[in-house]
Amino acid sequence: MYPQRFTAEDLTVDILSEEYDLSSFDCSQDDHSGVNEFIHKEALMYQEENMGKTYLFFYGEEIVGFTTISMTHIEQKEAPDSDDLEYFGRKKPPAMLIGQLGVHNRLRGRELGGLLCSWCEGKAIELSGEVGCRYVALHTEQELIPFYEKNGFETTKPNKKSPIMVKKIPNLSKL
């Protein structure tokens, strides 16, 4: 039996490897951008080529979600605090990209997606102690904008087919 609402304490995380059987994981519901196909057919190859790292989220022994992250940059005008960046000129501030994010179909509506977003933000904060990383960014479908806004992301190009959403992470050196 699953909890009505998942918490971070309910989950464990591991990096995708060939040892994991993904055959029972299905995130195809309302999947217009190929997230389900990615996890089943492409994620390992992306990882082997160092194009992104895929993290699997487990409830007990069951895979309940995943996210693939990599490094990127955003345009200064896409930054939620772009006025604060004027000192740096037209530089492209560094960000961690959420390239893919999927939650098992039967577990939607239980806060898993939000937990995955929070985990990604935590990973970006962790990385910012070692490499430049000011934002978490992603491209999404129009219908998913409200979900990501609920999780603190701002839409920078809402009229694009694949809008860019950005969230500034806290600067731990200033806390």
C-alpha positions, 0 to 999 in steps of 0.5 A, spaced: 500 500 500 502 506 498 501 513 502 496 518 500 502 523 500 509 521 499 514 525 503 522 525 502 523 520 508 519 515 504 523 514 498 530 512 496 534 514 490 540 511 486 543 512 479 540 508 473 544 502 472 543 496 467 542 492 474 535 495 474 529 492 471 524 498 468 519 493 465 514 495 470 515 502 470 510 506 466 509 514 466 506 514 459 499 517 461 499 524 458 506 523 456 506 528 449 514 529 449 516 522 450 519 521 457 516 514 458 520 512 451 526 516 454 527 512 460 526 505 457 530 506 451 535 512 451 537 514 459 542 509 459 545 511 453 545 518 455 548 516 461 554 512 458 555 518 453 555 523 459 549 527 457 545 526 463 545 522 469 538 519 471 536 518 478 531 513 480 526 514 486 524 508 490 518 506 494 521 500 498 523 496 492 519 499 487 521 504 482 516 510 483 519 516 479 525 518 475 529 524 473 535 526 468 539 532 470 545 535 466 548 542 466 546 548 461 545 555 461 540 560 460 540 567 457 540 573 462 533 575 460 530 568 462 533 569 469 527 571 474 532 576 477 535 578 470 536 585 473 541 583 478 545 580 473 546 587 469 553 587 472 555 581 468 553 584 462 550 579 456 553 573 460 549 566 460 548 564 467 549 557 469 543 552 471 542 545 472 537 542 467 532 537 469 532 534 462 526 529 464 522 527 470 517 522 470 512 519 475 509 512 475 502 513 472 498 509 478 502 514 483 500 521 480 497 526 485 501 524 491 506 529 491 511 525 488 513 530 482 513 535 487 518 531 491 522 530 485 523 537 483 525 539 490 530 533 490 533 536 483 533 543 487 537 540 493 542 537 488 543 544 484 544 547 491 549 541 492 553 542 486 553 550 486 558 548 492 563 545 487 561 548 480 557 555 478 550 553 478 545 559 480 538 556 477 534 550 475 531 550 468 527 545 464 523 545 458 516 543 458 509 542 455 504 548 456 499 544 460 505 542 465 506 550 466 501 550 473 505 544 476 512 547 475 509 554 477 506 550 484 513 548 485 517 555 484 519 555 477 517 561 473 515 561 465 520 565 461 517 564 454 510 562 455 508 562 448 513 557 445 511 550 444 516 548 449 516 553 454 523 554 458 521 555 466 527 557 471 527 557 479 533 561 482 537 557 487 539 560 494 546 562 494 549 558 500 555 563 501 550 568 502 546 565 508 
